[in-house]
Amino acid sequence: CLAAVRAGRDVCWIEDDNDLEPLVTVAIPTYARAEPLMAAVESALGQTYERVEVLVIGDNTDEQSVSLIGSCRDPRVKFVNLPQQGIYPSDPSVRGLVSGSKPMNVALDLAAGAWLATCDDDDELMPDHVAHLLDAAKRRRLEFVYGQFQEIDHAPPNLGADVPPRITIGGNEPIRFGAVARGAALYSMGLSFMRYDNDCWRVGDPHDWNLYKRMQLIGVRIGFEPGATYKYNRYPIESERPPGWWNAHAVE
């Protein structure tokens, strides 16, 4: 399939090689996170690269999210709320590995862009995110490019609201599990034939990493571009952290 999409070229871009400003779709899957969702949308609209569409796909999300996103009048924002949520494992220990796979596959069907960026509904893109990664892809003739990200660990509630988050930088090469975040990647829609696997939890894979691993295996041109352009928020549930975790993971 990859060779067919490349059609004799070295890359599977669906736009002309000389098109330096193709449309980029920012896909944001969402479920019941109304307030952080709007921050994610605003971060996508605030890109220095102007040729973006923001595609928000609700996984049969709540009425508050529908109301808030419906109030956004920017014509670049498109919203679809699925009539049924995806079918995910009932076990919460593995559900998170694949939740959101259904709206992401719908986004692949509906995206108008030649390139796809993603943003979780409780994260944010930095203003140069699309410009930074797309420039690297065009300059280096990549089909998939990923960069660094800020990993923002928010303090447990018992420490109080005034405790600042701890910020570290993630993302490095070679591409492997833990070295790439879904929101820190950009890839050509020529790869849209590759889908997010709803059953990859059975092998212990998150659906984003499982997709990227399969891309690597079939020979997709993948590259790493230094520079953090994505904010990955982590909001820990206190019961999930062992005693003393916060102090033990202090960042100097």
Order of alpha helices (4+ residues) and beta strands (2+ residues): alpha-beta-alpha-beta-alpha-beta-alpha-alpha-beta-beta-alpha-beta-beta-beta-alpha-beta-alpha
